Amino acid sequence: MVISENRVEGTDLEWLTLILEARELGISKETVREFLQQAEVKGVLIKNG
């Protein structure tokens, strides 16, 4: 694993921390994906609204 500044092999450390925390809380990958997709759609709607 290569760690440099705020990235680990191309992944932002903040994202990695959030995903690991979700895993520890028992949140499934599918739930995280659904949330991110909903947030992305909301972002597009707000941007274009």
C-alpha positions as CSV (number, residue, x, y, z in Angstrom):
1,M,0.0,0.0,0.0
2,V,1.4,3.3,-1.1
3,I,0.5,6.3,1.2
4,S,1.2,9.8,0.0
5,E,-0.2,12.9,1.5
6,N,-4.0,12.5,1.4
7,R,-4.2,9.5,-1.0
8,V,-3.8,5.8,-0.7
9,E,-3.2,4.2,-4.1
10,G,-5.4,6.8,-5.8
11,T,-8.2,6.7,-3.1
12,D,-8.8,9.8,-1.0
13,L,-8.2,9.0,2.7
14,E,-11.3,10.7,3.8
15,W,-13.4,8.5,1.5
16,L,-11.5,5.4,2.8
17,T,-12.2,6.5,6.4
18,L,-15.9,7.0,5.7
19,I,-16.2,3.6,4.0
20,L,-14.4,1.8,6.8
21,E,-16.6,3.6,9.4
22,A,-19.7,2.5,7.5
23,R,-18.5,-1.1,7.5
24,E,-17.8,-0.9,11.3
25,L,-21.4,0.3,11.8
26,G,-22.7,-2.6,9.8
27,I,-23.8,-0.5,6.8
28,S,-23.8,-2.7,3.7
29,K,-22.0,-1.8,0.5
30,E,-25.3,-1.7,-1.3
31,T,-26.7,0.9,1.2
32,V,-23.7,3.1,0.7
33,R,-24.0,2.8,-3.1
34,E,-27.7,3.7,-3.0
35,F,-27.0,6.7,-0.8
36,L,-24.2,8.0,-3.1
37,Q,-26.4,7.5,-6.1
38,Q,-29.3,9.4,-4.4
39,A,-26.9,12.2,-3.4
40,E,-25.5,12.4,-7.0
41,V,-29.0,12.7,-8.4
42,K,-30.0,15.4,-5.9
43,G,-26.8,17.3,-6.7
44,V,-27.6,17.2,-10.4
45,L,-31.2,18.3,-9.8
46,I,-30.0,21.2,-7.6
47,K,-27.3,22.2,-10.1
48,N,-29.8,22.2,-13.0
49,G,-32.8,23.4,-11.0
